[in-house]
Amino acid sequence: MDAAEEVKNHLDIVDIVGEYLQLKPAGSGSFKACCPFHQEKTPSFYANRQRQSWHCFGCDKGGDMISFVMAMEGMEFRDALELLAQKSGIQLPAFDGKASGQRKRLHEINDLAARFFRAQLLQSPSAAHAREYAAKRKIDDLTGDLFRIGYAPESWDALTSALLAKEITEDELVLAGLASRRDRGEGVYDRFRDRLMFAIQDVHGNVVGFTGRQLNPNAKEAKYVNTPETPVYKKSMILYGLDKAKGSIKSKDLCVMVEGNMDALSSHRVNICNVVASSGTALTSEQLKLIGRFTQNIAIAFDGDSAGIQATLRGLDLARAQDFRIRVITLPPDAGKDPDDAIQKDPMIWERAIQEAVGIMEWIFQSAMRQLNPSDPESKRAVAAAVLPEIKRISDPIVRDHWLKKLAEALQSDEQALRDALTRTKTTSQTPQTATSASLPQKPQAIQRTPTEDSRLRDLAESVLALILRYPLLLKQAPPGLESKLPEDLSGLYTKLRERYDSDQSHTGPVPADYLSSPDSPQSGLVNYLTIRADRDYPTQNAPTLTVEFLTHLKAFLHLSYKMERRRLEEEMRLAELAHDRVKMTEIQERFRELHDSSAPMNIGA
């Protein structure tokens, strides 16, 4: 058994997929969810425990747990296998692939740096002021260990010297973003100096970079310094704290978004664990994809000033376009400037603020109303100008009508006047349709095709085979010679099913995973797909219903097959007549007779 099969044998695809998607039971051993690889509202993604495979009927992608992780994480095969091996506790053989080796090496270097910074904070006499600052921010030892909080010494080469001694090269330090090259002369120097260090970890807990906070209030350098973009650190693909928050996000079905690392860290310290930080940037499609693995519900806490409101709306354009359900958290006026301040004062303030978060439209409305002077027509106009574009974005006419009525009442204005204004209003930000076409993966061309007789024939044949896989006793109803009319790959599968059934008619339930072939056989992928298709199309049907479905699809398949073959022969005959090719005409007439004779026992009409 090779390493990949050993890893897969120790894991369950439903458990692996369930770490990313919210699965619901569907059929005999299958579970369904909305596909993460294309936009949809009705689930067409299925994972099957029996076959240890997955398939999406919307974008026609499928495979095993390794291919799923590769697609979700954007990983190469070896990286995905290593990730699954960690989950299964299996040690993989050594591998020297360049790309994988580089990523792994950078993870190791960043991990060593995190250990160095942590040890400095806990033990170095020169870190006394950093420990004071951490204590002031209530970063206790448990939280510090969990989030890998450390201290970068003031020295220009403390980290560099420590890691060079561990046979890490200067080039590797620069590539990891931990050191910079000297302007004059050779050598490198530490990028982070005299800073409290926040380790940035990816969704799997690998350290990919750092944020360093300046501790000297009189320093001229920037308050925060971040790791630059590296092969393992892409700011647009990271949410601070997600590796620790993902379990709580999934169980609570809610992701709480904050701006600062300290906001997330403090939340976890007081056991509010479904919180991640965006580090002050607008949400990206990659970050939303990460969140979407665990929930479609986001509660967001951003600045409440006028500039902050507009920034929040811009930052949420993509999330709104992707049908995330968004609520906005507002802190009480006396709670402080951010969630960390509120937690320092009383954790219950922050907890209540999350519970009382309002829908984004309600928040927009409330924010605009705070600027309203009922006696000033210009004030009313400004409020309407702020709210109407957001109302126009609402696709549901009932919900849109609700907010129009509410705005008219609040402004003491004529509702029809607002409706007229709405028709002239342009949305102030990217519409969901624009966002979808510009930012999201498009559906594959395969699912945009107009159905043809060929695709219809294939679809009917697949239904026939899927039903047989679900209920092998249906082979009793199949006419002799059916394999000759099926597409080549389905014909081979049908022949194996027929042979297996004829030699062992004791099995009446769905065909087991090892009934036909080994997992790595050429037919395995086809069997996986058809098994999952049976779960999609016939999740709970009993034997009599399955029989009726089988006979209906079989009859439709045979009739269409006969019609298409007859039409093809008629076209060949027409061409032979035009060419006065009597030999060819005689040959085609014989094939007409064979077609009629072979179809007659199957009750096929002309």
N, C-alpha and C positions, 0 to 999 in steps of 0.2 A: 504493500500500500504506500502511495507517495504521500508527501507532506500535506498537500492540499486536501486529499481525501481523509487523511487522519484528522486534520483540523475540522473538516465539515462533519465527520462522524461524532465529534465531541460537542457539537453545537446544534441548535435547532433554528432553522431559517425564520420561523415565526417569532422566536425570541429576538433574533438579530434585527429583523425588519421592524419589530415592535419597539425597538429603541429609537427609531426614527419616525415612525408613522403610528397613528392611532388606528389600530386594526379592529375590525368587527367580524364575528363569525359569518361564514358564507359557504354553505354546502358541506360536503363530506371531507373535512380536514383542511378546508381553505378558509382564508381570512381576507377581507377586502378593505381598501382605503382609497382615498383620492390619490392619484398618481403624483409623485414628487417631481416627475420629469417633464410634465406638461400641465398647463392650466386646465382644470376641470372642476365641476361642482358635484357631479355624480360619480361615485367610485367606479373605476374600471381597472384598478390595480389589485391583483390577487397574489397571495403567498400560500403555497400548499405544503402542509406538513408532511403528507405521505410521500410526495415526490421531492421534497426539499428544494423547491424551485419557485420562481415568481414569474408573472407575466402581466403586462398591461395591455388591455384590448383597445386602449385609446391611441397610444403611440407605438404599439407593436414591439415594445422592448421586453426582454425577459432573460432569465438565466438562473444561476445559483446564488448562494449567499455572497460568494466572492465578487461576482460581477455586480451585485447590488451595492456592496460597499464601495467598489471601484467607482460606480456611477454617482453615488451619493457624496463621496469624499473627493472626487476628482483624483483618485490615486491610481498608480500603476498596480499591476497584478501583485507584485511582491510586497508592496506597501500594504495593500488590503489584506493579503494573507498574513502578514506579520501582526496587523491589528487584530485579526480574528484569532491568531495563535496566542496572543496575550490573554484574550478572553477565555480560551480553552485551557491555558496552562501548558501548552506544548512548546517545546524548544525547537525552533526551525534550524536546519543546517546552515552553515555559513554561506553568505552570498556577497559577491563583490560588485553588484550592479552599480554603475557610477551615480545615477540620479538618486536611487534609493540610498546609496552609501552616503551621499552628500547630506541629504535631509537627516538621516540618522545621526551623522556626525555632528551636525549643527544642533540637533536636539541634545546630544550628549554634552557639547560645549556649553550650551545655555544652562543645562542642568548643573554642571560644575560651577558655573558662575553664580547661579542661585544659591548653591550650597556655601560658596565663599562669602557672598553678601550676608547670608543668614548668620553664619558663624561670626562675622565681624560685628553684626548688631548685638549678638548675645554676649560676646566675649571680649571684644577689643576695648581697651581703656579709652581710645580716641573716639569711641562711638557713644560716649556718655550722653552727649547732647541729643543724639539720635534716639537713644532709649528714652530720654526725657520727653522728646516730642511724641514718640509712639505711645507712651503712657498717657500723655495729655489727650491724645486722640483715642484713648481707650483701646489700643491694639494690644490685647493680652497675648500671652505666649501661645495659647491654643489657636487663636485667630492668625497670629503671625506664622505659626508652623503651617496651618492650612493654606494660607495665601502666599506663603514663602516671601514674607516681608524681610528685607535686609538693609544693609548699609554699605555704600560705596565709600571707601576711605578717601581722604582729601589728597592723598598721594597721586602723582601722575602715572605711576606704574604698578600699583599694588596688585590689581587684578591681573594685569599683563604678566608680571613676574610669576605670580602663583600658577597661572595656566601654562605659561611657557615651560615651567618646571615639570608639567605633566605631559610634555611632548606634544603640545598643541602649537601649531605654527602661527607666525604673525599673520600670514595670509588668511588663515582660518579665523583668527580673532577679528580681522577686518570684515571678512565675509559675514560673520555672525552679528556684526554691528556693535561689538563690545569695545573695539579699539579703532583709532584713526591713525593714518600715517602722518609722520612729522613733515611740516612744510620744508624744513631744511635738514639735511642729513638723513641718515637711515634710521629705521626703527619705527615703533608705534607708541601711542600713549593711550591711557584709559579714556573712554568716552564719558563715563560717569564718575564724578568726583564729589565727595562730601554731599551725598544725597541719600534720602530714604528711598529704598528700591522696592518697587512693586513688580513681581514676576508676572509676565503675561503668558497665559497658558491657552493652548487651543482646546477644542471641545473634548479631546481625549486626555488632556492633562499634561501634554508635552510643553515644556517651557520654550517659547518661540521668540521672546524678547522681553524688554523691561521698560518701565516708566520710572524715571528718577525725579524725586521732588527736592528742590533746593532747600537746604536747612539754614543757610546763612541769610538773614533778612536784608543784609546790606550788600549782598552779592549782585553784580551787574548781569550775570547770566540769566537765562530764561528760568522761570519758576519751575517748569516741567521740561524734561528732555526725554524723548522717546527713542527706542531703537529705530533705525531707518529701515526701509523696505529691504528684506532679505529673501532668499529662497524659501524660508519657512515662515516669515512674518509679513503678512499682507494686512494692513490695517483694516481694509474694507471687508476682510473675511474673519475678523476676530470680534468677539463680544467678551469683555472682561468678566470672569466669574462663571461663564456658561458651563465649564467642566464640572463645577460644583453645584450649579443650579438646575441642571437639566432634569434630574430625577424629580425634584420638587415642582418644576414647571409642568412636567407631564402629569404628576399626580393631582396638582391643583388646576390643571388645564388653564394656566395663566402665566404669561411672562411679564414681569414688572421691569420696565426699562428706566434706568436712571442715567445721568450724565457722567458723574465722576466715579473713579475707582473707589474712593473712600465711601461714597454712598452705598455701593454694592457690598463692600467689605463690612461696613457697620451693620447693614441689614442682616447679613449672614451671622454676625456676632450675636445678634439678639434673636436668632432662629427664625428670621423671615428669609427663607432660602431660595425663593423663586425669583431672585433679583439678579439682573446683569447690567453692565454699564456699556454705553456706546462710546465712551471716552470723548463726548462732545461733538461727534460727527453725525450727519444725517444718515439714516438707515440706508444700507445698500442692499441690492438684490441678493448678494451672497449672505449677508447677515440674516435677511428675512428667510432665506432658504434654511439656514441653521435653526432659526426659531420654529419654522414650519414643521420641522421633524417632531416637535414636541407639543405644539399647540398652535391654534389659529387665533388665540386671544392675547392681546397686548394691552397692558395698562402702562401709560407713559407719564413720567414726571419730569417736566422741563421748566425752564424759567417762565415766569408769569408776566413779565413786562411786555410791552407792545412789540418790541423787536423779537423777544423770545417766542411770542405767539406766532408770528409769521415764520420764524425759523422752524418751529414745531410743525406747522402745516406743510411747509416745503419738505421737511424730513419725513413726513408721513405719506406723501403723495404715492410712493411706490407701494407702501403697505396697504393703503386704501384701494389701490388698483388691483392688488392681489387678493382682495376679499378677506383680509385680516379684520377681525372684529376689534375695534380700538376704543379704549376708554382713556380718559385723561385724569391724572391725579393732581389735586390742588391742595397744597399745604395751607393750614390756617395762617393768617397774617403774622401772628406772634410766634410761629414755630421755628423761624430761622430762614436762612436763604436756600437751604437744600435739605434733602432727606437726612444727611449725616447730622446737621444741626438739630433737626427734629428728634432724632434718635438720642443724641447726647442729652437733650432736655427730658424726653420721655418716650421710650419706644412705642407706647400705645398711640401717640400722636401719629406716627408714621403708619402703624397698622390700621388705624381708623381711616386715615387718608386713602389707603389702598382700597379698603372696603367701600368707601364712599365715592370712588372714582365714577365719573359720569361719561356717557357716550360722547364721541367727539363732536357731534353736532350740537349737543347741549352745551358743551364747553365753549364752542365757538359763539353760541348765542349769549351765554352768560358773560363771556369776555367782552363782547360788543356792547352789551347792555350797561356795563360798568362805565362806558364812555357817554351814555345817553343823557342829554339835557332835554326833558320833555317839552320845554317851552321854546326851544331853539330849532327852527326848521333845518338849519344847516347841520345840526347835530343828528337829527333824524336821517337826513340824507347820507351822512357819513356812516351811520350804523347800517342803513340799508345797503350801502355800497360794500360794506364788509361782509354782510351775511348772505345777500342774494346770490353771489357766485357759488357759495358753498351749498345753498339750497338747490341751485341748478345742477350740481353734481350728483344729486340724489336720483337714482334710477327708478326707484319705486314711486309711482304717482301718488299713492295714499300717504306715504311718509312725507313726500315733498309737499303735498297739500297741507299736512299737519303743521309743518314749519312755516309755511306761508301765512296760515291763519294766526299762528302764534306771533309772528313778526308784526302782522297788521295790528293785532291787539296791543302789543307792547309799544308800538309807535303811534297808536291811536290814529292810524291811517286807513284809507279806503283799500280793501283787499284787492279790488280789481286794478287799482293803480299800481299795486305791487306786482300783480300778475303781468301787467303790461311792461313794467320795468324789467321783470324777469326775462321776458322774451328778448329784450335788448341787451341783457347782461351776458358778458363773456366770463367763463370760469377763469379765475386768477392763476390757476396752476394747472399742471398737466392733467388732462382728463384720464379716467381709467382706461379708456380705449387707446389713447395715445401711449400711455405708460405700458400697456400690455404689448402693443406692437413694437415699441422701441426698446423695451427693457427685458422682456421675458422670452424664453425659448419658444420658437414657433412650432406648431404641430408638423410632424413629418409629412412629406408630400404623399406618402402612402395612404393617409387617412383623409386626404382631400380628393381622391380619385372618384369619378363617377362610376357607380357599380356597372359592371358589364356581365354578359352571360357567362364568361369565363370565371369571373370572381364569384358569381352566384353559384355556379356549379361547384367550385372549390368549397364555398361556404356550406353547401348542402352535404358534400362528402365529409367535411370535417364534423358536421353535426352527427352524421351516421356513426362515424368512428368514436366520437366522444360518448355517445349513448352506449355503444358496445363496451367501452372501457368502464363506464359506470355500472352496466348490468350485462355481463357476458352472456346470459341466457338468451339475449336478443339474437344471438347468432343462429338460433333455431329458425328465426323468421327470415334470415337472409337467403336470397335465391342463389342457386349454383351459378358460378361464373361472374359473380359480382366483382371480384378482384380485377378482372380484365377491363372494367369500365372506370375504375378509380384512378386518380392521378398516381404516378409511379411511386412516390414516397408513401402515400396512403395505401396503395396496393400491397407493398411489401409489409407494412404493419398489419394490414388486415389478414394477409396470408399467415403471418406468425400467430396472430390471435386465433385464427381458425384452426391451425395445427395444434396449438396448445389446448384449445377447448375440446377438439375431437379426441385428444389423448387423456384429458382430465376434465370431466363435466361436473365435478363435485363443487367447484367454486361458483358461488352465486352472487357474491357481493362485488364491490368495485375491485378492479384489477389491482393487486398489491404492487408495491414499488419494484419488487424483484421478479415479477411475473414474466416479463418479456426480455429484458436485457440489463446489462450492467450500466451504472450511471454514466460511464464514459463512452457508451456505444453511440454510433451515429443516429440511431432512432430515439435515443433517450430524450433529446430536446423536444421532439415531436410528441412523444408520449406525455411529457410534462405539460406541454401546451394544451393538448386535448383533455387531459385530466382536469386541469384548471378550468378549461372552457366548460366542461360538464358541470363543475361546481357553480360556474357563473350562470349557466342557462337552466340547470335543473337541480337547484340546491336542496329541495325537500320532496321531490316527486316520488311517489310509490311505484311499485312494479307495473301495475296496469297503466298508469299514466305514462311511464317511460316507454311502454310498448306502443301506445297510441302515437307518441311523439316520433318514435323510431320509424313506424310504418308510414307516417305522414312525410317525413323527410326522405325516406328511402324512395317512396313513390315519386316525389317531386324531383329527386336526383335522377332517377332512371328516365323519367319522361323528358327532362331537359337534356340529358345526355343523348337520348335518341334523336331529339329534335335537332340538336346542334350537329350531330354526325350526319344526319340525313341532309341538312342544308349544305354541309361541306361537300358531300358526294354530288349533290345537284349542281353545285358550282363547278366541280371537276368535270361533270358530264357536259355542261354548257361549253366549257373550253375545249373539250375533246370534239364536240360536234362542230365547233367553229373551225377546228383544225382538220376536220374530216378524218380523225384518227379512229378507225373502226376497232382496232385492237384494244385501244384504251377504253373505248365505249363498252366493249364486251366485258373487259375487266371490271369496270365500274358497276355494270349491271349485276355481275356476280357478287360484288360487295354489297349491293343493295339487298340482294336475297339473303346474304349472310346476316346483315344487320336486322332484317325483319325476323329471320328465324331465331336469332339469339335473343331478341327482345320479346318474342311472343310468350315464352314461358314466364316472363316477368310481368305479364299483363300490361304491357305498354301499348298505348294506342298511337297511331300514326299522326 
